[in-house]
Amino acid sequence: RNTLGRIFNVLGEPLDNRGDVKSEKTMPIHRSAPAMDELESSAQVLETGLKVVDLIAPFARGGKIGALGGAGVGKTVLIQELIRNIATEHEGFSVFAGVGERSREGNDLWHEMEDSGVLPKTTMVFGQMNELPAVRLRIALTGLTMAEYFRDEERQDVLLFIDNIYRYTLAGMEVSALLGRMPSAVGYQPTLATEMGALQERIASTKQGSITSFQAVYVPADDYTDPGVVATFGHLDAMIALERSLAEQALYPAVDPLASNSRILDPQVVGEEHYKVARDVQKVLQRYKDLQDVIAILGMEELSEEDKLTVARARRIQRFLTQPMFVSEVFTGRPGQYVSLAETIRGFK
């Protein structure tokens, strides 16, 4: 628990000039994944308090979530809000692993977390861009090991943030080249699947607690068939797509409900009512998207009465999917809101 509110490097040494951390327990960063009989098999929804996430792409407790988005669309604010909601509403802990992170971004994130009051429930580890590739390859394992301690020893539900999981893959590629291994497709290391699996399989829900992972995924040249990206996608349970066009309209969180999805958005897991409401929302938004070219060229007047109603409904849904966030209160002046899943479903019905 002494690691909470502190920043560490890959060796577990403090980087915040606040003195050494006294700990009675140490753990190796290379560990086995939980045994099959220790895993929690039932799929449970982890409520985040964010309407668009809980409705369209619900998080699985002990699952892995990927966040796609460019610069300035709200990834950092989304991460901070999730950390705040887990700390406040679920009494849980968070671990943030900056993999190949810019030092400036890490410094900014630390100060923003301190100002928003979520730092005491958060541990941060950083392997910056200027570090050796071996450090960047191991820093995610350091953060994961800290999360495993809270899950196994403290019996807590932990949120593990990895930014950026693609830089973990690139670090592995550099190490592989230094070792003289024969590269595979597109120059990636031949051990890509093994390295990714060794990390991802340790992120799991057990009978003691759960580690739910939220991973930022960079897609090079928007190529979703890139082997480094494909290796990550195969492990994810949910995908959150942040859309710049929504951010430009100040619709925050700027999550695209049509491009986002979740494995557990299934009637047998979330219930028939939740599933039907989510699909109905997506159906209206998809029809609105199909009509946008017609609206841009001919105008609203050329639409049928039914389509006009659909457009009006879709625009209301777009705004209803947004909500003020606690961590951005200082910028917006609007108090943040935590919306329960039941209230979200009732509101959309």
C-alpha positions, -999 to 999 in steps of 0.1 A, spaced: 0 0 0 30 23 4 33 25 -34 -1 44 -36 4 80 -46 40 75 -58 59 72 -91 84 44 -98 108 33 -125 111 -3 -139 131 -14 -108 106 -1 -83 127 29 -74 108 62 -66 110 90 -92 91 117 -72 119 128 -47 97 118 -18 121 94 -2 123 56 -3 93 33 0 94 9 29 79 -25 19 80 -59 36 71 -78 5 87 -79 -30 76 -99 -60 94 -108 -93 80 -91 -124 82 -123 -144 54 -145 -130 30 -172 -142 -6 -164 -151 -33 -175 -126 -41 -212 -127 -73 -223 -144 -90 -233 -112 -83 -198 -97 -100 -179 -124 -135 -164 -120 -154 -178 -149 -186 -158 -147 -187 -126 -168 -195 -97 -146 -201 -60 -157 -178 -34 -141 -199 -3 -139 -180 29 -148 -206 56 -143 -201 67 -179 -233 63 -199 -219 57 -233 -194 31 -220 -218 12 -198 -245 11 -224 -226 4 -257 -193 -12 -246 -196 -25 -210 -164 -34 -193 -160 -70 -181 -146 -73 -146 -111 -88 -151 -113 -80 -188 -91 -60 -212 -103 -29 -229 -86 -10 -257 -90 27 -263 -83 40 -299 -79 77 -304 -55 104 -316 -42 134 -299 -66 158 -282 -98 137 -283 -99 130 -245 -80 98 -237 -63 113 -207 -95 128 -193 -113 94 -198 -84 76 -180 -86 101 -150 -124 98 -148 -122 60 -147 -95 62 -120 -117 86 -100 -149 65 -104 -131 33 -94 -115 49 -64 -147 67 -52 -176 44 -62 -159 10 -60 -132 17 -33 -107 3 -58 -71 10 -66 -55 20 -100 -21 14 -115 -9 35 -144 20 22 -165 35 46 -190 52 24 -216 75 45 -239 57 75 -225 68 111 -230 83 125 -198 62 157 -202 29 137 -205 38 117 -174 45 149 -154 13 165 -166 -8 134 -157 7 132 -122 -1 169 -114 -36 166 -129 -43 135 -108 -29 153 -77 -52 183 -83 -83 161 -89 -77 142 -57 -74 107 -72 -36 103 -67 -38 87 -32 -56 56 -48 -32 54 -77 3 40 -83 23 51 -113 52 35 -131 71 51 -161 96 39 -186 100 70 -208 108 72 -245 145 79 -237 150 47 -217 166 16 -231 143 -8 -251 147 -34 -224 133 -10 -198 103 -1 -220 97 -38 -226 96 -45 -188 78 -15 -175 44 -29 -183 53 -60 -163 64 -39 -133 30 -21 -133 11 -54 -137 30 -70 -108 19 -41 -86 -17 -46 -97 -13 -83 -90 -3 -75 -54 -35 -55 -48 -56 -83 -64 -40 -113 -46 -29 -98 -13 -53 -70 -7 -82 -88 -24 -91 -56 -43 -106 -49 -77 -78 -31 -96 -78 -9 -127 -46 -12 -147 -39 15 -173 -12 8 -200 -3 37 -223 7 27 -249 5 -10 -255 19 -6 -290 51 8 -276 55 -24 -256 54 -42 -289 80 -18 -305 103 -22 -275 102 -60 -280 110 -55 -317 141 -35 -307 153 -61 -282 147 -89 -307 169 -70 -333 197 -65 -307 196 -102 -300 200 -110 -337 168 -129 -341 153 -134 -375 125 -108 -380 90 -120 -389 62 -101 -408 68 -63 -412 100 -66 -392 83 -76 -359 100 -100 -335 93 -138 -340 82 -139 -303 55 -112 -307 26 -135 -298 44 -151 -269 54 -117 -254 19 -103 -258 3 -134 -244 27 -135 -213 15 -100 -204 -22 -102 -213 -29 -137 -197 -18 -123 -163 -46 -97 -165 -75 -117 -152 -103 -120 -126 -97 -145 -98 -116 -156 -68 -96 -130 -47 -102 -100 -69 -98 -87 -104 -75 -67 -126 -94 -48 -153 -70 -34 -179 -76 -2 -199 -50 -1 -228 -43 28 -252 -37 13 -286 -18 32 -313 -27 21 -348 2 29 -372 -10 46 -404 -46 35 -394 -37 0 -406 -58 -24 -385 -41 -54 -402 -7 -45 -388 7 -76 -370 15 -55 -339 -21 -43 -337 -36 -77 -345 -16 -93 -317 -32 -69 -292 -68 -70 -306 -69 -108 -301 -68 -103 -264 -93 -75 -259 -128 -79 -245 -140 -44 -254 -130 -16 -277 -136 21 -271 -132 43 -302 -127 80 -296 -138 101 -325 -123 135 -334 -155 148 -350 -174 143 -318 -146 161 -298 -148 190 -322 -185 193 -314 -177 193 -277 -195 161 -272 -176 145 -243 -167 118 -237 -161 116 -275 -168 79 -278 -181 67 -311 -210 44 -302 -210 28 -337 -173 19 -338 -171 8 -301 -181 -28 -290 -178 -53 -262 -177 -90 -260 -201 -90 -230 -228 -70 -248 -249 -102 -249 -284 -108 -236 -271 -137 -215 -246 -114 -197 -261 -79 -195 -298 -89 -198 -324 -87 -226 -334 -51 -217 -298 -37 -217 -290 -55 -250 -322 -43 -268 -318 -6 -257 -281 -6 -268 -290 -21 -302 -319 3 -307 -296 33 -299 -270 20 -324 -298 15 -350 -310 51 -348 -274 65 -349 -266 43 -379 -296 55 -398 -286 91 -390 -251 84 -403 -266 70 -436 -287 101 -440 -259 127 -435 -248 128 -471 -284 135 -482 -288 162 -455 -255 179 -466 -265 180 -503 -302 184 -503 -310 196 -468 -334 184 -441 -365 195 -462 -360 166 -487 -363 139 -460 -394 120 -453 -413 127 -420 -400 94 -406 -364 103 -414 -368 137 -400 -380 121 -367 -350 97 -368 -325 126 -373 -341 146 -344 -340 115 -322 -304 107 -331 -292 142 -323 -309 140 -289 -293 106 -283 -258 120 -292 -262 147 -266 -277 123 -240 -246 101 -244 -224 129 -231 -220 139 -194 -200 163 -173 -169 147 -157 -156 151 -122 -120 156 -133 -129 184 -157 -150 204 -133 -122 230 -130 -124 237 -167 -161 234 -174 -175 248 -142 -202 220 -143 -203 194 -115 -194 159 -126 -220 131 -127 -218 94 -119 -247 77 -137 -256 41 -126 -262 15 -153 -299 11 -143 -304 49 -146 -287 49 -180 -310 22 -194 -341 39 -180 -330 72 -195 -326 58 -230 -359 39 -229 
